[in-house]
Amino acid sequence: METIYGFATVPLILGLVEIGKRLGLAAQYAPLLSLALGITFGLLASGLSVESVVAGIVLGLSASGLWSGTKAVLGK
């Protein structure tokens, strides 16, 4: 997976998770959705392989970490 694709995907995952929450997804399931979306995008980008799944996990966890880190810094 190309690096620029990964960087562009994290905000996309954040946006999709936020849409899910606004549609009624419980906040406790947001990290799971983030992880699932990351794996999905990883598989779509590079095909079915262990590397794609690992890259997707990194994308999903990065999106979750970016969200929680920003939330902690802003004090919300």
C-alpha atoms as an extended CHARMM CRD file, in Angstrom:
* protein
*
        76  EXT
         1         1  MET       CA              0.0000000000        0.0000000000        0.0000000000  PROA      1               0.0000000000
         2         2  GLU       CA              1.3500000000        3.3770000000       -0.8970000000  PROA      2               0.0000000000
         3         3  THR       CA              2.0370000000        5.7620000000        1.9540000000  PROA      3               0.0000000000
         4         4  ILE       CA             -0.0570000000        8.6040000000        0.5730000000  PROA      4               0.0000000000
         5         5  TYR       CA             -3.0470000000        6.2690000000        0.3250000000  PROA      5               0.0000000000
         6         6  GLY       CA             -2.6980000000        5.4240000000        4.0080000000  PROA      6               0.0000000000
         7         7  PHE       CA             -2.4620000000        9.0540000000        5.0460000000  PROA      7               0.0000000000
         8         8  ALA       CA             -5.5430000000        9.9540000000        3.0200000000  PROA      8               0.0000000000
         9         9  THR       CA             -7.5330000000        7.0080000000        4.3410000000  PROA      9               0.0000000000
        10        10  VAL       CA             -7.3040000000        7.8660000000        8.0440000000  PROA      10              0.0000000000
        11        11  PRO       CA             -9.4700000000       11.0240000000        7.7820000000  PROA      11              0.0000000000
        12        12  LEU       CA            -11.8760000000        9.1240000000        5.5270000000  PROA      12              0.0000000000
        13        13  ILE       CA            -12.2650000000        6.4350000000        8.1920000000  PROA      13              0.0000000000
        14        14  LEU       CA            -12.7920000000        9.1350000000       10.8310000000  PROA      14              0.0000000000
        15        15  GLY       CA            -15.5440000000       10.6850000000        8.7340000000  PROA      15              0.0000000000
        16        16  LEU       CA            -17.2860000000        7.3790000000        8.1050000000  PROA      16              0.0000000000
        17        17  VAL       CA            -17.1790000000        6.4790000000       11.7990000000  PROA      17              0.0000000000
        18        18  GLU       CA            -18.6480000000        9.8840000000       12.6510000000  PROA      18              0.0000000000
        19        19  ILE       CA            -21.4510000000        9.2850000000       10.1480000000  PROA      19              0.0000000000
        20        20  GLY       CA            -22.0670000000        5.9090000000       11.7710000000  PROA      20              0.0000000000
        21        21  LYS       CA            -22.3030000000        7.5180000000       15.2000000000  PROA      21              0.0000000000
        22        22  ARG       CA            -24.7420000000       10.1330000000       13.9350000000  PROA      22              0.0000000000
        23        23  LEU       CA            -26.8610000000        7.3610000000       12.4470000000  PROA      23              0.0000000000
        24        24  GLY       CA            -27.1570000000        5.7230000000       15.8540000000  PROA      24              0.0000000000
        25        25  LEU       CA            -24.0200000000        3.6380000000       16.3400000000  PROA      25              0.0000000000
        26        26  ALA       CA            -23.1710000000        3.4550000000       20.0440000000  PROA      26              0.0000000000
        27        27  ALA       CA            -19.9020000000        5.2620000000       20.8030000000  PROA      27              0.0000000000
        28        28  GLN       CA            -18.4710000000        2.1190000000       22.3960000000  PROA      28              0.0000000000
        29        29  TYR       CA            -18.5370000000        0.4040000000       18.9740000000  PROA      29              0.0000000000
        30        30  ALA       CA            -16.8000000000        3.2450000000       17.1160000000  PROA      30              0.0000000000
        31        31  PRO       CA            -13.2930000000        1.7210000000       17.5030000000  PROA      31              0.0000000000
        32        32  LEU       CA            -14.5620000000       -1.6010000000       16.1230000000  PROA      32              0.0000000000
        33        33  LEU       CA            -16.0880000000        0.1650000000       13.1220000000  PROA      33              0.0000000000
        34        34  SER       CA            -12.8400000000        2.0580000000       12.6350000000  PROA      34              0.0000000000
        35        35  LEU       CA            -10.8840000000       -1.1960000000       12.6840000000  PROA      35              0.0000000000
        36        36  ALA       CA            -13.3190000000       -2.9100000000       10.2940000000  PROA      36              0.0000000000
        37        37  LEU       CA            -13.1690000000        0.0200000000        7.8650000000  PROA      37              0.0000000000
        38        38  GLY       CA             -9.3810000000        0.0700000000        8.0310000000  PROA      38              0.0000000000
        39        39  ILE       CA             -9.1570000000       -3.6340000000        7.2070000000  PROA      39              0.0000000000
        40        40  THR       CA            -11.6860000000       -3.2000000000        4.4010000000  PROA      40              0.0000000000
        41        41  PHE       CA             -9.7420000000       -0.3320000000        2.8430000000  PROA      41              0.0000000000
        42        42  GLY       CA             -6.4870000000       -2.2530000000        3.2490000000  PROA      42              0.0000000000
        43        43  LEU       CA             -7.9340000000       -5.2350000000        1.4120000000  PROA      43              0.0000000000
        44        44  LEU       CA             -9.4270000000       -3.0510000000       -1.3220000000  PROA      44              0.0000000000
        45        45  ALA       CA             -6.1230000000       -1.2830000000       -1.8840000000  PROA      45              0.0000000000
        46        46  SER       CA             -3.7940000000       -4.2690000000       -1.9900000000  PROA      46              0.0000000000
        47        47  GLY       CA             -5.8790000000       -7.4040000000       -2.4140000000  PROA      47              0.0000000000
        48        48  LEU       CA             -6.1920000000      -10.3780000000       -0.1130000000  PROA      48              0.0000000000
        49        49  SER       CA             -2.9490000000      -10.8270000000        1.8050000000  PROA      49              0.0000000000
        50        50  VAL       CA             -1.6370000000      -10.7650000000        5.3400000000  PROA      50              0.0000000000
        51        51  GLU       CA              0.1280000000       -7.4750000000        4.5970000000  PROA      51              0.0000000000
        52        52  SER       CA             -3.1590000000       -5.9000000000        3.4980000000  PROA      52              0.0000000000
        53        53  VAL       CA             -4.8790000000       -6.9660000000        6.7020000000  PROA      53              0.0000000000
        54        54  VAL       CA             -2.0070000000       -5.6690000000        8.8360000000  PROA      54              0.0000000000
        55        55  ALA       CA             -1.9750000000       -2.3640000000        6.9210000000  PROA      55              0.0000000000
        56        56  GLY       CA             -5.7480000000       -2.1190000000        7.4200000000  PROA      56              0.0000000000
        57        57  ILE       CA             -5.3950000000       -2.7310000000       11.1500000000  PROA      57              0.0000000000
        58        58  VAL       CA             -2.8070000000        0.0530000000       11.3160000000  PROA      58              0.0000000000
        59        59  LEU       CA             -5.1590000000        2.3870000000        9.4110000000  PROA      59              0.0000000000
        60        60  GLY       CA             -8.1000000000        1.6100000000       11.7020000000  PROA      60              0.0000000000
        61        61  LEU       CA             -6.0680000000        1.9710000000       14.8720000000  PROA      61              0.0000000000
        62        62  SER       CA             -4.5170000000        5.1940000000       13.5660000000  PROA      62              0.0000000000
        63        63  ALA       CA             -7.9600000000        6.6500000000       12.9740000000  PROA      63              0.0000000000
        64        64  SER       CA             -9.0890000000        5.6370000000       16.4710000000  PROA      64              0.0000000000
        65        65  GLY       CA             -5.9350000000        7.0460000000       18.0210000000  PROA      65              0.0000000000
        66        66  LEU       CA             -6.2330000000       10.3040000000       16.1140000000  PROA      66              0.0000000000
        67        67  TRP       CA             -9.8010000000       10.6940000000       17.3570000000  PROA      67              0.0000000000
        68        68  SER       CA             -9.0860000000        9.8900000000       21.0030000000  PROA      68              0.0000000000
        69        69  GLY       CA             -5.8730000000       11.9050000000       21.0160000000  PROA      69              0.0000000000
        70        70  THR       CA             -7.5820000000       14.9760000000       19.6060000000  PROA      70              0.0000000000
        71        71  LYS       CA            -10.4280000000       14.5460000000       22.0660000000  PROA      71              0.0000000000
        72        72  ALA       CA             -7.9720000000       14.3420000000       24.9870000000  PROA      72              0.0000000000
        73        73  VAL       CA             -6.0420000000       17.4330000000       23.8630000000  PROA      73              0.0000000000
        74        74  LEU       CA             -9.2250000000       19.4700000000       23.4710000000  PROA      74              0.0000000000
        75        75  GLY       CA            -10.5030000000       18.2770000000       26.8470000000  PROA      75              0.0000000000
        76        76  LYS       CA            -13.8480000000       16.9680000000       25.6480000000  PROA      76              0.0000000000
